[in-house]
Amino acid sequence: MKRYTALFVLVFLCFNFSYCAKTTGQKNVSPENKIMVATYSGIIIPVAAEYLQDAVGKANAQNYKAVIINLDTPGGLDPSMRVIIKSIMNSKIPVVLYVSPSGARAASAGVFIAMAAHVVAMSPGTNIGAAHPVMIGGTLPGSGKEKQEDEKAKAQAKVLSEKVLNDASAYIESITRQRNRNVDWAVKAVTKSDSISAQEAVKINVADFIADDIDNLLEKLNGRTIAGFGKFSTKNVELVYFNQTSRQKFLATITNPNVAMILMSIGAAGIFIEMYNPGLILPGVVGAVSLVLGFYSFHTLSANFAGVILIMLAMIFFIAEIKVTSYGLLSVGGVISVILGVIMLFGINPGTGISVSYSIIASSLAIIIAVTFVLGYIVVRAQRRRTVTGKESLAGKTATASNTLNPNGKVFIDGELWNALSLSGKIGVGEKVEVVKVDGFELKVKKIS
């Protein structure tokens, strides 16, 4: 017992010694000298808002020195953009917006987010601008009696568009003025979709400076006076990178218009295969899950409801093509519905940064049409195949007259006796006959010459 006790004490001491050796060499950096770095590249959607809001919130809660948002975005949804801006505007520590890497942009919603930041830095070769608000969803021209309604709808859409534009102009003017930036350009970026390079942005007081990388960014921040926070120091700071959670990465991946379209295609193909051959299970499960994820993505992206309905209608047409002989008309209707649906989903103008790639549309259509026609071909081929079981399979087979058919009698076929009716006159016992037709429980036969 003493031996085991001594061994336990020895292991305990060794563990504590190694732990102390590890921790003694570590730098004990206080939260006040840490800077959080949050990197986001993509469309501004609810997941982006959640991630960046969490980053700013955590940095504030733990009294970090500042937050650096490394951003590259083509734009996105207004509600998500405003969530991010609110968290930045209410931050008790400086928020630095860094447009990077080289080739990145802060367009549309990205402009608003940049104007809300306390410091704006840009990598060489980046640009900022084109913040004109775009209404998601499209309208299709009418004809005949629909023309008047169409003109009325266009007039209403114009009024609504002007309201949205005025609201966006007032909003960006407010946040830009609060940060003492170039208000005239900010309003111009909204009303005229103006876009400028990083160099021009610094020149006209849209951005504060150009930084080659994160180290260069820290160098230029050092000693800089930030309004509301005084002189800022980056000496001996520690960068803490705030990464997206697995859930956020997954949702960010599926809430992409192109991915949503692919999910819809996979879902449609899986459902088609399961309906053609019930019981396979896997295609049906994969198809159903893909469809749900696709619809979730469209809902999250605030897609036009009419566009979603048209895509669903197209799927119904494709499914009906397998069951109904329409000589391709249902498939044509499905293709037209998909095209119109995609056009109406996010509108023709991709100013929000949310749109579906034409190559994705074409490939998705090709997959759905290919699956539909392959299954349709299999169904038609199966329908034309000769029956090999049951009484219907007797047609065309050879039988033997078991008694005289004059014209009625009996024949022997496949080990069974059947009532038969001769179509070629009197047939003697033992003669070979061919079954022409099965009529209920009677075979119509003719003499084999």
N, C-alpha and C positions, 0 to 999 in steps of 0.2 A: 504494500500500500504506500509506504514511504517513497519507494522507487517511482511510482506513478505520479505521486504528488510533486516530487522533485522535477520530473520530466515536464509536467504541466507548467510549473513556475518558470522553467528554462525557456519553454516555447513562448510563454507570455512575455518574458523580458526581451527575448529576441524580436518579437513582433513590435513591441513598443519602441525598441531601439531603432529598428528599421524605419518605423513610422516617423520618429523624431528626426532621423537622418534625412528623410525625404522632405519633411515640412520645414526644417530649419533653413534649407537652401532656397526656399521659395520666397518671392517678393510679396509682402503683405500690402497690396495696393488698396487704398480706401476707395469706396464708391465715388467720392467726390473727384477722383482723378481718373475715372474710367469713362470712356466714350463708347456708346453703343453704335454698332453699324448694322443697318437693316438693308438688305439688297432685294429689289423687286424688278423683274423684267417681264412685261406683258401688259395685257389689257386691265384697266382699272375696273374690277368687278367686286362683288361682296367679299370674296376671299382675300383680295388684295387689301381692301379696307380693314378687314379683321386683323390681318397680319401686321400692317403698319400701325394701326391703332394700338395693338398689343405691344409693339416695340416702343412706341412713344410712352405708353402708359407704364410699362415696366421700368423704363429708364427714369421716369419721373418718380415712381414709387420708391425706387432704390437710390434716389439722389445722385444719379450719374451726372457727369460734367456736361454732357451734350449728347445729341443723337444725330448720326449721319444717315440720311436716306439715300442710298445709291439707286437711282431710278433710270429706267429706260422704258418708255411707254408710248404707244400710238394714240392713247386716249382711252375712253371708256364711259361708264355709266355715271350720270350726274349724282344720284343718291350716294353711291360709293365714294365718289370724289369728295362730296361734302362731309362725309364721316371722317375722312383723312384730314381734311382742312380743319375741322373743328378740333381734332386732337392736337394738331400743330399749333393752332391759334391759342389754345388753352394750356399749352405746355409751359411749365415753370422753369424749364431749362432750354438752352438754344437748340433749334432744329436746323441742321444744315442739309440742304438739298443738293446732291451731287449728281449731275447728269453724266453718266459714264456707262460703259467704256467708250472709246473713240468710235464714232459711227452711230451712237445712240441718239435718242431724241426725247424731248418732253413736249409732246404734241397734245392738242385738245385739252383733256382733263389734266394732263401733266403740267400745262401752263398755269392753271389755277393753283395746283399744289405747290409749284415753284414760287409763285408770287406770295403764298402764305408763309413760306419758310423765312427764318431770320437771316440766313445766309444762303446765297445761291452760287454754286460753283459748277463749272462745265469742263469736260474734257475737250481737248482739241478735236475738231472734226465732228462735233455734235451740233444740234440745232434745237431751237425752241420756237413754238408758235402754232398757227392754224388751230385756234380755239373756238371756231364758229360752232355753235350748238347745232346738232343734227337730230331731227325727229326720227326715231326708230320706227320702221314700218313703212310701206309704200302703198300707193293707190293706183289702180288701173283705170284707164280711160273707158268711159261707157259709150253707148251708141244708141241712136233713136231716142226713146223716152228716157233713157238713163242719162242723156247728156245734161239735162237741167240739174238732176240730182248730183251728177259728177261736178258740175260747175259750182254748185252750192257747197259740196264737200271740199273743193279746192279753196273756195273763199274762206271757209271755216278753218281749214288747215293753215292758210296764210295768216289769219288773225292769230291763231295759236302759236305759229312760228315766230311772229313778231313779239308776242308776249314772252316767249322763252328767250328770245334774243335780248330783249330789254332787261329781263331778269338777270341773264348771264352778264351783260355789260355792267349793270349796277353792282353785281356781286364782285366781279374782278376789280372794278374801280375801287370798291370799299377795301378789299384786302391789300391791294397794291398801294393805295394811299397810306394805309396803316404801316406798311413796311418802307415808306418813302422811296418807292421805285418809280419807274417811268409809267405814269398812269395813261398818258396818251397812247403809247404803244400797246399797253395791255388791252385797252378798249379796242384799238385797231385790230389786235390779234383775234378778238371775238367777232367784231362786226365785218372785218375785211379778210379774215383768215390769213393775216400776215405772219410770215415765218422768217426768222433770222438765224444767222450762224452764231457760234459761240463768241467770236471776236466782236461782232456787231452788238451782241447782247451786253458785253462788258462795256463797250463804247457808249451805249445810250442808257446805261443804268438799269438794265433788266437783270443782268447777272453781276456778281461782285468781282469774280476773277476766274481765270482759267487755271486748272490744275492737271498735271500730266497723270498723276495717280494718287492713291490715298495718302502716301507719305508726303508728296508735294502739297496735297490739300492741307495736311496738318501743319506743314511749315508756313503756309500762307495764312492759316488761321491764327498762328502764334503771334501775340501782340496786337491782334486786331480788336478794335472796339466794336462790340455788338450792341445795338440799341436795346436798352432795357436790362443789359447784363454787364456792361462795362468792358474793361479790357480782358481779353480772353487769352489764356495760356495753354499751350499743348505740351509743355515740358514734362517728361516722365509720365505721360498718359499711357494707359493700357487700352487697347481696342478690344471690345467684346462683341463678337459677331452673333447677332440674333437671327437664327434660322427658322424657316417655316416648319411647322409640325408635319408629320406624315399625312395627317388628315387634310391640312391646308394644301400640301403639294398635290394630293390626289384630286381634290376639288378644283384646284387651279388648272389641272390637266384636262379634266372632263368639261369644265366650263369654258371651253374654247369652241367657237363656232364650227371650225373644221372638224374637230374631234367629235362634236355633237352630231354632225352630219354623218360621219363614219359610223358612230354608234347606232344611228337610225338605220343605216344600210345593213349593218350586221344584225340588228334586231329584226328587220324585215326578212332577211334571208333565213334566219333561224326559225321564225314563225312559219314561213312558207314550207320549209323542209319538214317541220313537225306536223303541219296540217296534212302534207302529202303522205307522210308515213307516221301516224300516231304511235306513240310508244317508244320512240327513240330517246325521249326525255332530254338528253343533252342539248340538241339544237333549240328545243323549246325553252329550256331554262336560260341558256345563253341569250337567245333572242329576246325573251321577256325582260331580263335584267338590262340588256343593252338599250331597249326601248325606254325603260323607266329612266335610266341615266341620261339618255338623249333628251327626253322631255324635261328632266330636271335642269339640264344645261340650258335649254331654250328658255325655261321659266326664269332661271337666274339671270340670264342675259336680257330679260324683258323683251323677248321676241314678240312680234305681232301675232295675236291670237289667230287671225284669219290664215296666216301663213302656216301655222302648226296644223290647223284643221285641213288645209289643202294637202299637206304631206300625209296626214292620216288617211284622207280620202284616196290618195294615190296608192297607199298600201292595200286598201280594200279592193281597188281595181285590180291590182296585181294578184291578190289572192283569188279573186273571182275568175281571173283568166285561167287559173288551173282547173277550176271546177266547171266553168261554162265555156262552150265553144263560141268564141266571138270573132274568130279569124284575126286576132291581133288588135281589135278595136279597143278592148279594155286596157291593153298594155299601152297603146297610144295615149288613151285618156290618162293613165297613170303617169306617164312621162310628162305630159302637159301640166298635170296637177303638181308634180314635184317641182318643175321649173317655176311655175307661178308662185308656189309656196315659198321657195327659197328667195325669190325676188322680194316677196312681201315680208319675209322674216325680219330683216334688219334694214330694209330700204336699199335703193340702188347706190346712194352716196355713202361711201365707207368713212365718212368724216368722224365717226365716233371711234374708229379703230376696230369696230365689230362688223365683220362681214365674212362670207363664206367664199373660199377660193374656187374659181371656176374649174380648176383641175380636180378639186375634191368633188364638186357637183357632178362633173362628167364621169369620174371613176365610180362614184356611188351609184349613179344611174346605170352605168354599165354592169355593175355587180348585180343590182336588183333585176335588171332586164335579163341578164344571162341566167340567173337562177330561175326566174319565171319561165323562160323559154325551155330550159333544160327539163324542168319539172313538167311543163306542158307537153313536151315531146314524149317524155316517159309515160304520161297519162294516156296520150293518144295511141301510143304504141301498145300499151297494155289493153286498151279498149279494142284494138284491131286484132289482137292475138287470138288465135283459135282456142276455144274452150277445151280443156283436157280432162275435166271431171264433171260428173253429173250427167243427166240425160241429154243435155245440150251437146255433149261431146260425141254423141253417137252419129251425128250428121256426117256423112262422107265415109263412114266405116262399111265394111263388108259383113253381111249376115248370110245365114243358110236357111232356106225354107224348110221348116220342120213338117209342114203338110202343104197340100195344094192351095195356092192363093188364087181365088177365083171370084172376085178380086181380093176378098178378105181371107185371112188365115193367120198363121203364126210363124215367126222366124226366130232363130237361135243366134244370139249375139252376146259376146262377152260373158258367156256362161249363164245367160238368162233367156227366158222365153218372152217374146213381146208380141202383142197384137200388131198385125201389119196390113197395109192396104197397098195392093199392087197398082202402079201407075203405067205398067207396060203389058197389060193383059194377063192371061193365065200363066202362072209360074208353077212348075212341077216340084215335087218333093226332092230335096237335096240340091236344088239349083242355088247358085250364088246370086245374091242381090246386093245392091248398094242403097244405103239409107240416104234418102234425099232430104227428108224433113222429119222433125219430131213434132207431132201435133198432140199435145197432152200425153196420154198414155198409149198412143198409137203411132207406129212408124210408117211413113210413106216411103215405099221402096220401088226400085226399078231393076229390071233384069240386066245383069252384066253381060254384054255381048262379047 
